[in-house]
C-alpha cells in the first residue's frame, strides 16, 4: 500500500500540465495557453502536458511536448472553441525552475493572445441600399 501511495504522490508531483484559459479583460477576450513538463538533468523529459487533452490533468511520460508548435495548436483550438475570427498580439515565452540544483527542472511554455471576436453589430447591420441616380 505504501508503494502505491508513493507512486501516486510521485506522479502527482512530477506530472506535466497543458491548459487553455479564456478570460475577458477590459472588454477584450484573452486566451492564455500554458504547457509544462518535468525534466531530469535539464534535458531528459520525465512528464509533459498532453496537448491532445488540455485541461484534462493528463500527461505524457518520457515525451517532450513543451514546444511552441504545441502551444500554437492549443491557441488554434481556443480560437475554434470561442468562435473567434482569429487572434492578434500573440506573445510566447518560457520560464523554468530547478529543484535540487540541476537534478530536476520544470519548464513552462506560455502563450497569450487577444482573440478577435465577431462583432454582433456587424452581423445585425443591413447593407445600405444602392444609390439611385
N, C-alpha and C positions, 0 to 999 in steps of 0.2 A: 504494500500500500504506500509506503514512504517513497519508493522508486517512482510510482505512478504520479504521486503528488509533486515530486521533484521534477519529473519530465514535463508536467503541465505548467509548473511555475517557470521552468526554463523556456518553454515555447511561448508563454505569455510575455516574458521579459524580452526575449530576443526575436520577436517577430516583426516583420515589416508592416507597413500600413500604406494604403492607397486610398485617397479620398477626394471627393468633389463637393464643394460647398458653394451655394448660390445665395447671395445676400443683396439687399438694397441699401445703398449708402447715398444719402443726399440726392435721391431721385435717379441714381444710376444703378443698374444691375451689374454686380461684380461676380465673376466666377473665380474661385480660389481652388487650385489643384495642388495637392501635395502627394509625394511619393517618398517613402523612406525605406531604408534597409540597414541591416547589421552586417559588418564585415570583420573578418579576422585578419590581423596584420595589415589593415587598410587596403587589402586587395582581394581577399577570398570571400565571396558572398556567402553568408550563412542563411539569411532570410530577407526577402524583399517583398514590398507590397505587390498585390496582384492587380494589375491594371485591367484585367478582364472582369473583375468583380470589385469595383470601387465601393467604399463604404461598407464592404461586406466582412471586414475584420478577418480576411483570409490572407495568407502569404504564400510565397513560392520559396521553397528551400533550395539553396545552392544555385540560385539563378539571380543575375543582376538585372533588375527591372527599373532601377533608379536612373532613367535616361530622359533626355529632352524629348525624344520621339514618343515615349510612352506618355509624358505629360501633355504633349500636343494632341495625342489621340484622346486622352481624357478631356481636354478642353473642347475638342470637336464634339464629344459626347454631351458635354454641358450645353453647347450651342443647340444641338438637336433636341435635347431634353426640354429646354425652355422655349423653343420655337423662335429663337433669335435669328436675325438675318446674317449675323457674323459677329466679329469681335474686333476691338481696337485696343491700343495701349497695352500690348502684351509685354509682360515683364517676367523673366525667369532668372532664378538664382539658386545657388546651393549653399547649404550650411552643413557643418559637421560637428560632432562631439566625440571625444575619445573617453573610453573607460579603461582603467588600468593602463595608463600611459599609451602604449601602441597596440596592446593586445586586441581590444575590441573597439570598433568605431561605428558610429551610426551616422549615415549620410541622408540628407533630406534634399529633395529637388522641389522647389516651389515655383508655381506659375500663377500669375494673376492676370486678368483681362477684364475690360469693360465690355459687356455684351450689348450689341446693337439690337434693341427690341423694335419690332414693328410698331409704328405709331397707329393707334386706333383712329386718330383724326384723319390720317391719310386714307384709311380703308373706308371711312364713312363719307368722305368728301366725294361729291359727284363731279364729273368733268364739266367744265364750262361749255355752254352751248357755242357752236361756231358763230362767228360774226357774220352778219348779213350786210350786203352792200346794196 
